[in-house]
Amino acid sequence: MPLANATFAVEKNNGEVTSFITDDQGRFRVSLPPGHYKISLKGRKSSIGRFGPFEADVAPGKMTKVQWECDSGIR
């Protein structure tokens, strides 16, 4: 099940550089300069479930496709 309309924070060197919101299909697109990033659900208070941090490496001049599995922990 897609994680729709969720806000994720993008961090580099332990500082937030941007954030994005997933669409109704759980997809997103964000432009970032080359580098190594950590992405996690923004403003998350509960420790239940798994919503990152996910790691991504962005290479110069190309699109990086990522797909992550989030787990709400709810059964």
N, C-alpha and C positions, 0 to 999 in steps of 0.2 A: 504494500500500500504506500503510495507516494506521500512524502512529508510536504504537504501543500502550505503555501503562505507562511513559511517559517523564516525568521531572520537569523542569518549566520554572520558571525564576525570573522574577518580575515586579519590575521596577525603576522607580523614579520619582526624578528628580533624582539619578541615579547611586547610589541606595541601594536595596537589596532591600526590598520592602514585603510580599511574600508569595510563595508558590510553589504549584504545583498539579501533579497527576499526571494524564496522559491515561488514558482508559479503554481497553478492548480494541478499540475502534473508532477510537482516536486523538482522541476528543472530550473536551472539558472545559467546566466552568462555574466561574467565580470571581466573587465580589462585590468590586467596587472602587469607591471614591469617585470622583467625576468628576475627570478629569485626563488627562494624556498619559503613556503607559507604554511601556517597552521590555521585550519578553519574549524570553528565550533559553533554550536547553537548559542545565540546571543541571549544574555540575561537569564540563563538557566540556573534555577535554584535547587532543583531536586537532583539527587544522585541516582534516581531510578532511571534505567534505560541507558542507551549508548547513542550519543549524538556528536561524537568527536572527542578530542580534537583529531581531525583528519589532516594528513600532510599532503602537500602538492608541490611539485617543482615546475616552475614556468620557464620554458626555454625561449631565447630571443627569436622573434620572427615566426612563431608558429602557435597554433591553438593547442592547448592541452585539454584533453577530454578526461574527466574524472567521473566516477560513479561510486557512491558510498552507500553502505547499508546502515541505516539507523534502526535502532531497536527501542521501542517505547518502554519495554519492560513490563507492560500490562498484558496479562494473560486472561 
